[in-house]
Amino acid sequence: MVRTPGRIWEEADLPARRLAGLALNPSAAPDVLLRLLAEAPLAARMVLCRDRDLPGVVVDAVIGHPDRRTRGFFAVNPHVDPAQRARLVDDPDWFVRAHLAEGPCVTEPDRPRPLPDATAVRMLTTYEREHLWSLFRQLSPELVRSLATHPDAEARRYGVLRWRSMSDDERAALLADPDEGVREAARACTRDDDPAWVESALPARPCHERSRLLLQCALSRAVVDGVLTAPADEDERWVIARNPTLPPDVVVALATDPDPKVRKEIAGRTDLPAAERHALVADPHPEVRRAVARHPDLDADDRRTLAADPEPRVRLAVSVHPGFTEAERARIDYTVPAGGRFCAHGAAGTPRDPAAVRRDALSGHPLLRREAARERTLLPDLVARLAEDDDLGVRVLLAQNHPDAPAALLLRSFLEYTGPERARLTTRPNFPRAGLAGYADHADPRVRALAARDPQTSPATVERLTGDADPEVRSASARHPNLPQDRLVELLADEELAHAAAANPALGTAMTARLLETRGHDFR
């Protein structure tokens, strides 16, 4: 049976967990870490190599460690400089190379810090292809843009990663490349735009590939007619309604389809003729009207009609239409829901127009200000303005996305927002530490845990919180350097908290030495 990281930790006994905590201890000297690397069980080596930054002398020892699993854990470490992980690029064991290609586990939309370009190219040109799918998220944007003209033909084959955003000249160069492998990779990209090829490759039965081809690829008239008259699945008309290559007459026909899901998709198409678009403004189904309300080409009459729609969600959808002035927008009776998912967003491939971003940031409409708050390049004056916005969504989106979100905003957002990705706020660069001790008695355990971040939290409070009803509060408090020594000793014997207690920087050299000498079995 493969011992996954989860299983390795589940099987770790109390001594091993103590040593794993010691491996995370910020006061552990390099000689302590080296000894753990040489003598500790696998669970402790896993934590040491995967879950913290390491001094150079320890990295050197990890790279030369005889155990492939130990090196594999370092290969996916998100805390060390990627150039250090890159030293494993030519590791003799495929297991380690595969882990290097897999890269660190990070939460979307964040991405791992990119590997050095030279390392990434070496992996692209020498690694087994089955190990490369995760590597692409570790490539720098500069490398991705340059692959199409790279001097190594094997690297140029991956230049097609940007096929959809390439110019005609860039595509033509790949199609005429002197290397047959590059030409074939480019030709494969053109197939999706060839209706005859799509028709020949279309599976007869419902499956993921059939849906992909119907949704994204160029469709012949025969394929379209087949879906309209004899679909393989009842939802296929809805699928092709989103396909940008639909013939104009089919777009018009689907605008009156009996299925509101189909009409909803058609309502958002930019190639929908004005007459059909106008008819959908009066569609009996509110979701169809809501979809057409977002259409960029709505004329003034249709905007006014939708602004007075009896359905609140339709009025809200049209209220952000760019055709309205701020004065017109203010006259619409809309309500923005107070709750929602206010999460991090990936960096935009194409930066927005700064003037449009500023216009949204200064708008009276909360949804437009929320759009501006997602921009990672928002200028300082707008950051300061939106940090004091009266809309929770604006404030939290700014806190989640802007690299310079101020400390006061981050803390306020964490206290007020309880939705998805709340915990991510505490990982933002400017999240405060000072002044958090005052939350030690807060009713929300996530807020109580903040007290463990404050270096001035009193020893008595820290000790009390190690007995809190919430396990996260207990664990965080067990790591606090102000924890009284007698309580720290107690927790080292505690099945639940020994791992956290051993990571406490107040552990001291005597207990550290004793843990090493006894392989985690004793600390007194």
N, C-alpha and C positions, 0 to 999 in steps of 0.2 A: 504493500500500500504506500502511495506517495505521501510523504509527510509535508503537508502544506504548512505555511507559517501559523495558521490558526491551530492546527493539530500539534505542532511543536510547542506552542504556548500552553495548550490544554494539558499536555503530558508533562510539562515542567513541574518539578516538585518545589517545595518551599525554599530549600537552599538555592536552587537554580533561579528562582524569582528574586531572591535577595541579590544575587550576583547580577541579574539583569537590571535591577534598580541601581546598583553601584555603577554599572556601565553607563547609565544616563546621568550620573551625579556630576554637576558642573564643577565641583571641586576636586574631582578625581584627576590626579596627575598622570602624565603620559606613561610613567612606569606602571601605574595601576592598570591603565587600559591595556598596555602591552601584556601584562600578566593575565588579565581576563581573556585576551585574545588567544593566548597560548594554552590556558588551562581550563577555562570555564566551559560548561556544557553548551550545547548548540543553542538553547533558548537565549542564553546570555550573549553569545556571540551574534545571534540574529539581531538583538536589540542594539548592541554596540555598533555593528556595521551598517545597520539600516536606519536607525532612528535618531541620529545626532551627527553633528559636525565632528570632525576628528583632526587632531594635530598631524602635521606632516609625517612625523616618525611613525605614528600608528598607521597612517595610510600606506606607508612603505611596507609595513609588516602585513597588512591585509592583502595587498597585491601579491605578495609572495606566500600567502598562507596555503598549506597543502590541501585544505578542505574546500571542495568546489562550492558547497552550499554557503560557506562563509564568504567567499569571494562573490557569489551570486547575490547575497544580501547587500553587499556594498555596491554592486552594479545598479541597484534600484534606489540608492540613497538620495532623497531629495534635498538633503541638507548640505552636502559637500559640493565643492566647485565641480561642475561637469567635466572640467579638464582632468580632474583626479579620477573620476569614473572612466574617462576615456582611456586610461592606462590599461584597461582590461580588454581593449579592442582586439588584441591578438591572443587572448587567453587560449590555452590549448584545449580547453573543455567547452564543447558546444553548449552545455548547460549555462555556463557563465556568459558566453557570448549572447545567448538567447535572452538572458535577463538584462544585459546591457541594451539590447535592441528594444526590449519591452519598456525599459525606463521607469522612472519613479511614478508612483501612484499619486495623482493629484486630482482634486475635485474640479469637474468642469464648471465654468469655462476656462479655468486656469490651465496652463500648460507647463510641462517641465521646462526648466532653463535649457536652452539648446546645447547640444554637444558641439565641440569645435568642428568647424566645417571639414577640416582634413580627416577627422575621425569619422564623421558621418559619410563622407565620400568613400572612405575605405570600406565601411560597412555595406554601403549600397553596391559596391563593386565586387565584394568578396564573400558576403554572407549568403546563406541559403535564403531564398526568397520567402519561405514560410515564416521566417523570423523578422521580416522587415515591415510588416503592416503597422506595428506600433512605433517603429522608428520615425515615421514621417512627422509625428507630432514633436519630435526632438530636433527637427531641422530648423536652422535659422531662416527667417524670411529672405535674407540676402542669398543664401544658398539655393533656396527653392527657385528664386527668380533667375539664378545663373545656370541651373542644371541643363537647360536646353542648349546651351552653347559650351558646355564643359568639354575640355579636350579628351576626356575618357568616354568612349562610346557607351560603356556600361552605365555610366552616370547619366549620359544624355537620354538614355531610355526612360529615365524617370523625369525628364523634362516635361513629359506630357501631363504631369500632375497639375499644371496650370493651363491645360488645354482650353478650358472654357473661357479663361480670361486673356488668352493670347491674341495677338493681332494676326491678320491674315498672312503677313510676311513671316512671322515666327512659326506659324503652322506649316507654311510652305517649305521652310528650311528643314523642318523635321521630316516632312514627307519626302524630301529629296536628299536626306542625309546619306553619306557614303556607306554607313553601316546598316546592314539589312535588319538587324534587331531593332535599331532606332526607327527605321522606316515602318516596320511591322507594328511597333507600339503606337506610332502616329496613325497608321491606317486603322488600327483598332479603335482609336478615338473617333474617326470619321464615320464608323459604321452606324453609330447611333443617329447620325444625320442622314442616313441613306434609307428611305422608305422601303426599298426593295429588300435590303438586307434585314431590316426590322421585321418585315412580313415573313421572310424565310426563317427567321430565328424565333418567332413568337411561339411559345408553348401553347398547346391546345387547351390545357387544363389550367384552372386557377393556381397560381403560385407566385412567389415573390418576384421572380424574373419577369413573368408576364405582366404583373402590375407595374414594375419598373419601366418596361418598354412602353406600355400604354400611357404612362404618366409623363415620361421624360423625353422620349425619342420621337423622331420624325415618323409619322404614320401615313401609310398609303391609303388611298380611297377605299380599297378593298378591306383593309383592316378596320377602318372607321365604320364602314357599312356593316361589317360583320358584328361589331360591338353593338351597333344600334338595333340590328335585327335579331341577332342570336348571341347575346353575351354569354360568356362562360360563367359569369358570376353576376348576381343581381346589382352589385354596386359598380359595374364597369362603366356605365354611362357617367357616373359621378367622377370616376378616375379620369376618363378622357376629357371631361369638361375642363380640366386643369392643363391639358396638353397645349403648349403654345403653337403647335403646327396644325391645329384643327382647321379645315376649310371654312371659309366665311359663312357658307350656307348652313353648315352644321352648327356653328356658333349661334346663328339666328334661330335655328330649329330648337336647340337645347334651351334657349331662353324661355321657351314655353313648355318645357318638359314637365310632366305631371309630378315628378319627384322634386320637392323643394330643396333637397340637398344638391341636386344638379343645378337648379336655377341659382342657388346661392354661389356655387363656384363660377358659373357663367357671369354673374353680376359683377365680379371683380376683374374681368378681363378687359384689358385696355383696347382690344380690337372689337369690342362689342359696339355695334352701331348705335347711334344716338336714339333712334326710335325704339329699339328694344330696351335700351337702358332706361329710357323714359317710362316705358311700360312697367319695368320692374320696380320703379319707385312706388307704384300702386299695388305691388304684389300682395296677396292676402296673407302671406307667411312673413312674420316679423323678421326672421333670420335672413330672409332674402333681402328685405328692405335694409336691414342692418349692413349687409354685405355691399349693396350698391351705394350705400351712404359713404363708403370709403373710396369710391371710384374717383380718381383724380380729375376726370373730365366732366364731372357733373356741372350742368349749367345753373345759372342763378335761380331759375324757376324751380328746378328739381331740388336744389339745396333748401330753398324756402319751404317747399312741401315737406321735406323730410325733417326740417327743423321744427315743424308743428305736428309731427307724427304722434299718434296716441300712445305708442310704445316707448317707454323711457330709454330703453337700450338703443333704439334707433336714433333718438334725439342726441344721446350721448355720442354715438358713432359719428354722426354728421357734424357735431359741434367742433370737432378738431379739423374739419376740412380746410385745406389751405386757401380755398377761395373766399373764405369769410374774412372780413376785417375784425379787429378786436372788438369794435363797437357792435357789429352784427353778432359776433359770437356771444357777447355778454347778454344779448336779448333772448338767447335760447334757454328754455327751461330744461336744464339737464342736472343730473346729480351724479357725482363721482363716488363710487363705493369707497368706504373708508378703509376696508381691508384689502388684502391682495398678497401676491407673491412678489416681494421686493428683493430681488436677488442680483447677484453679479451677472454681468453680460460680457461676452467675448468682445475683444477689440474689433472694430469694424474694418472690413477689408478695404473699403474706400472711405476716407474721412469725410464727414459731413461738411457742408459749406458753413464756415464760421459765422457768417451773417445769419443763416437760418437757425443755427444753434442759439445765437444770442437772442433772436426774435422769440424762439420758444422759451428761453429762460426768463424773458421779461413778460411773457404772456400772462393774462389773467386766468388762463385755463390750467388747472392742475395736471391734466394728462400731457399737455405740451411741455410743461415744466419738468414733468417726470422724464420725458424723452431727452430733454437737455441734461438732466441730472445723470443720465447713463454715460455721458461723454467723458472719457478718461482725460481728454485734453482741454477740458473746460478751463477758461481763464480765471485767474485768482479773484477778480472782482465778482464774477458770477458764482464762483465757489462760495465766497463769503455771503452773497445774497441768498443762494439756495440753502445754505446751511441753517438759515433762520426762517426758512419757508414755513407757512402755517399748515402745509400738507405733509402728513407722515410719509407717504410714498415718496415724495420729492426728497425729503431728508434722508431716508434710509437708502434710496437708490444712489444718492450722492455718496453716502458713507460706504456703500458696498463697492463702488466702481472707481472713485477718484483716488489716485495715489497720494494726494495731499489732503485728504479729508481731515479736518481738524479734530483734535482729541475730544473736545467738548461735544462735537457732533457724533462721534463714534460712540461715546458713552451714552448720550441721550438716545441714540437710535437703538442701542442694545437694551436699554431700560424700557423703551416704549414699544418695540417691535418684537412679536413673539412668533412670527411666521417662519417659513423655511429659510435656511442659511443664516439664522440668527447668530449661531456660534462663530460664523466666519468673521463677523465684525471684530471679535477679540483678536483675530490674527492680523488685522490691518496695521500698517507700520506705526501709526500715531496713536494707537489705543493706549489710554493712560494707565499708569500704575499707582501713582500717588492719589491719596484721598479715597481709596476704595474700601478701607476698613469699616467705614460707616455703614456698609451694606451687609454686615455680618448677621444682622437679625432680620433681613428682608424675607418676606413670605415666599418669594420665588427662589427655589434652590439654585437656578442658573445665576441669579443675581447674588445670592449669598456666596457663591463660589468666587466672585470677584474679589472678596476680601483676601483670599489667598494670594492674589497678585500684588497686593500692597506691601512693600517692604517694611512699613511702619505698623502693620497690624500687631497688636500686643500679644505677648506669649500666652496670656490667659485666654484671649479670644481664639487664637490658633488652636490651642489645646482643646477648647470646647468644640470647635468645628470638626475636629477629628472624630467626634462622636455624633456628628450630625445625622439626621435621618436619611439624607441623600448620599448615595455612594460617590458621586462626583465631587461633592463638597468635602467628604471625608478624604478622598484621595488627594485632591489639590492641597488640602491643609496639611496632610502628612508630609508634603514636600517643603513646607515653609521653613526657612532658616530660623525663625523665631520660636519654633516648637521647643518646649522645655526638654532637656536631655532625658529626664526620667520617662516622659511620655514617648519620646523617640525610641527608647529602648523597649518599651512595651509594644510599640507598633511593629518593631522588627520581628517580634514573635507572633504577630497577628497574620493569620492566613490571607486575609483580604488585603491588608495595607502594608505588608512587609516590603513589597516591590516599591511602592511609593516612598516609604520611609528610608529605604536604602539609597534612594535618589536625592535625599535631603542634603544640601551642601553643608549642614552643620553636623554631619555624621562624625567627623573627626578622624584623625590618622590612626588612633588606636583601634577603633572599631573597624575601620577599613582594613587595617592589617590583619585583624583577627578573622574577618570574613574571607580574606584571601587565603590565609593559612589553613582554614578549615573547610575550604570550598563551599562557603555559605552556610555551613551547619551550625556555627556558633559565632557570636559577636561580642561576648562579654570578656 
